Amino acid sequence: MYVTVLLPLALRELLSYSVPPSLEGDVRVGSRVTVELGERKVHAAVVAEIHEGEAVGLELRPIASVIDPMPVVTQRQLALWRWLSEYYMCTLGEVMLHFLPSTMKLETMKESADDSFALTPTTIGSRRFKQLQARQSAEPVTGELPRLTAAQQTALDGVKSAFDTKRPALLYGVAGAGKTEIYMHLIAETILKGGNVMLLIPEIALSTQLVERLSAHFGNTMTLYNSRNTPAARQAVYNLILHGESGALVVGTRAVVALPFERLDLVIIDEEQDPGYRQSEPAPRYSARDAAIMLAHLHGARTLLTTATPSVESFYNALNGKYALVELKERYNGLANPKVTIIDKRTIASKEKRENGYNADTRYLSTYLIRRMREVIEAGEQVILFQNRRGYSSRIECLECGYTPMCPHCNVSLTYHRVKERLECHYCGHASPVMRVCPVCGSHNMTTDGIGTENIEEKLERFLPDARVVRLDADISRSQRALKEVLAKISSGDADIIVGTQMISKGFDFKNIGLVGVVNADNMLCFPDFRAAERTFQILVQVAGRMCRGTSRGELIIQSSRDIRRIVGDVINFDYLSMFNREIEERRRYMYPPFFKLIELKLKHRDLARLEKTAEELASECKRLFGTRTGDVAIPPVDKIRGEYLRSITIRIERSANLKRAKSMLAKCISKEQFKSVRIIITADL
């Protein structure tokens, strides 16, 4: 007997090992075994296949020991891993390395011939596992579910009808319509029948209020799983799902698709359009939304995607019958859409300029915006100021010679963080002290350029000195304690103005927002991404949606110095269909998703000359294979990160083409010896 095993390594081929007769009765598919690789390395490997008889003509190394008496990786997990590996063009070992809890992996130098490396599931996370098991086995706590409006009940019935057709349902509901209440009813029905539910959310730090709300209703049936869990806690949840009984709700971020569900009855993907579901580093570079849909398919589970601003791809799938579309157009509280005011710095008349005060002091916060903030605060309501850039300013500059401090490892300017009094690179994390004197000309005339959330905080102290201001951005959310303190101030009314980045548009249920100001809408649209217009619309609508939870209509003020009328016009009317129709035609014309699959090859090397030569050779070879569907070598906006220069090549594959064959051809091309001198990163589904 011999076995084919998975190792947490980027190996293109699976390895086989013989099974000693004394261990043949203990080996199962999905169990871990210890194997030797190389001269002195010992790894924990997962058995992928068992082969009766002997490998003809091969002399295989024997496995050293069997770690698990029962499988710790299910057949459906292995099926999902294989799909991820094939679809996203990475190795099975990379998938295993990412998805298996770190406590279940073993790599060590062999020091003796005994079985000192054998691990058992019960030795890892045992205390946390017992706590979770005891909580789950206790009497379920299901609080009274929210009563549904007539519109919500109609939508719920529509979702159930979609499930009857075995199609995923896309619940498209305007902000504040009560989509959460609808899927809470679905969760309750599933759990009461003994079924398991997986709820996928974009980011756990931004879902505090949602988690608290779900916990109040589902109590000890709910478990959280995300990358912020300690290794022992992740292991405990993994074991609970592997060995636990039915009737559980598991809430988590991307990592939740890795859990060993033996039975999965309902999969819910909240805010399905969120780019946070996409993993860019490391491999597998996958979409957790799409992986969750595939996982549901493998289990025969019902699938629900929810959003106020569907991704173009998902809405296209709904219009073409792949998904069932369920719409919820009525807000829970019956409020109309917020009033939208556009401040165009380029075209306002002289009188309006004087009124709105565009001068050196109010370069970023117009007089109109400041006046409306003051009025809203005096009326007892709160204000959100949205700026999609953290830090104090995007860079500092010498006014005498124009010198700007750059990251020594990346081709990008350093961002000034005033709170920390340092310059930081948002790509590699490099930090250095703030420069007060120009190192080039010796001038003391250093100034800031661009504006971040910290800078806005400071300006508000000058214009609205009595206002209580809090900040909500990535620097704050890194600390759970700081995040909870900020949310508590907002909830209790101890904050008048909330300054934040795009995370402020996600998942928060603020009850008293009367005004949202977008400080600068330009930097979202100028981002070099074919989805820039779509995402700008989504963010603006989502941040405006923070006003749909209170009792007043509210106002959205958008400041811009560019022509963004095509997007803002849709936002003014909250007209998703207009945005969708424009985007879908442009994507059809320029060969973008959903009509084409995009595969990006990103090449990296410290030697620029070698990188450029290899990139041109690879592009030429790809053009031979795929013709005009291969783009020219492109230089990314940030063309050097962590000391490595970058170039990219994009290949378009028609939806009607044999995608599996195209990927196989591409993989064979990349594996040629002439391209091994550079590192090639594949993103198989942009």
Steps between C-alpha positions, in 0.01 A plus 500: 500500500615855432351848540505829315535786745462877516785699651476870597756585232477653152563169325357456150465123542361300791739257667444134572618294799472134585301387804669249732281193566475594866327831410274386215194471725547854635534702178192683368441767238502835682721381786840649570815294483861594564736467207863578432590738223862556411768389741381628835158662455187351656155629396141433587330404174133440420412176326330586169471150352559141606624248242474129559795288393849634439627777274648306210861581427529757776680476830304734727593629841267374772280730706644542851177502703127562493399808699121478488288194576219668301514740203547869584442616142168407340440377147315823417793705630734310271260560211494874574881509527531331160260751346688794652831362378375451145292816465749741657809333351687420820618177658298281735777545754451879496127451558565261787758734653249786500188315610622254762545649852866556580477268800421211268814544292837359594842581364808429707852367479520130570696446819423136571332201345215474750145626460556821699333697220163330529222746578140438600209739453417487870837644599441820305243755615340240734378745763342737245348204314333373819364848576349529153366145514335562836347823375365337186357203687317728744138593447485724190438870562288648218365845582183637346559567133428846356154533353507534124321767302277398210780584255753297698266202519448515123877504452543206739240303306685587179827369642336174603350462153847550353635227725235265361655548154843398637649836397690748718280796593626858466314719751539853367359741755551874539697621802287485812250255349562234764684224314655381827158435653409283202801273522465479877166326440666261256775423753247432776295265281811307396637462854165389640501221241848394614679650203834683490539856372808686376483879494784663308577864587769729349687594817443400862621833644235687303219261594497552876140622504381219272674236711348641821157499340532142378636388836197645676272283286704183446707490817692180555427367151730768349876470455745755358793405278748742346870571454513701825430190708800356680635175350355304792159664458497426127594140570219474756239632257637269228460201733154613607378510141673170422359314801206718601133435457261674261316823568790746497550848358860577404579865425832590348714672242681336206651230723159353582484315165789286629297333776426124479121510470366149471156643434425853385140608439510876447774735380447878531745747344440844647605808297590271210655786300766577760858487360615375841388152397787490254836374627796651318786351705602227550373221276232391450401842358132421515157652549349375825156587361548267204664235718199511735263455205703198385503359856122535516475317167714214631266465799178557308440797733275799435692820418401861568700807393393835647591855402375854453735549204554172312823433321458531124588132460241377751223720362585378149471142628159585647371659178616194304337246729808356668383660824143577603449873557296612800455875542414700812445862404319628809699631797419353840405841642343634182745789462577651161852501359730766646529835326820512293700823457795521260780749563694539173809708566559569130166624376328690781433867425691782668212573737481133597876494544478783748211329680665159508833650594754327283817660626824384658336439838201307366676312223363166615198592712274745319306768685175329398612169647618665821173694534290187448710308752440771757124500434472122524698485826289779651191296406634212712606277212838359396722552195715260300796641307632253247854517361641187340853556625637445848791685656553876509603563140601291201851650499723783617690722260777762509362826363851612400625209288198270474659205685251239625606216737453165326494148638847344455338168410200608292452756226247702697504808722483454876174593673519742790332379822485790742368301797807274485725781374654285232497423129363160396483293184155343461644229274789350697459659845832690497500789747735791561500821709334809359741728314502861617800595287533412131796258461562630146508880532493550877176700491270505803204567273346151498125481438231234470309412187175307478271434791428200721269428791745635759526830312122534488487448877739790545311733266175432681656629822542836327161523329281325760697523827214378718422191293591160642691317227592131472695322227418162348767363265743209470733652761215492753348164405831317553426525872177333611503714814536826309231395252254416778568832671427692180182302429384552859542877467303501176222285644469702821497834320837606640628562145374774270718433196634165379797531265572180312618313193288259293472263794248746642260393226506133600270328741451775757150579619509865605161634610560874515686604184356814341779590260773321303776703339734350239811716524655399168328260261778530242753255638255210473420556133863561404605155622638296204243220511223416256268470802578854624169652390301206637676511836469878525125467454484218754700687765303824458167319522616292795632797696175685427323191631630576848228769507218258424479363851373804688185710484602785267575497129852646524735649242798369305755765398755393238801724438697452179729688264449262205220415263330218688149582379439158344555335838352772718191518282430137583574562869264801510216276381636188675464343156689172500355390166636807323848430635471132413382558143783744431764273655379183330518662155851631564615159620349332196678749274840481669498125576468504880308274742238366495554445124866404532709339770813697582825328595776727625864396500703717737877465460740598779879532519761723659689534170293734280681412176448127551136557596422704189674253268317201647166685501530581130592138419206369700258746341622391157445133587151573639409692184602196298257292707212745551547756223354847552344386829844559654579856601839668481734508799362761740673704769283514817436840664723386787770315308731408789393339828725356771806542281357312202408661168164404351360447153167345400336326207122457471335224299130503409310172458146498354230347718419267210859373482630189672637673810654184642693437178613864481633487855677173428671655197601804703636291789709295258634819342597659833678185615758525221857531619554841340237659728619351828749781561221732620216452745162478327184561701177381338165659576265278306170685530532877538 
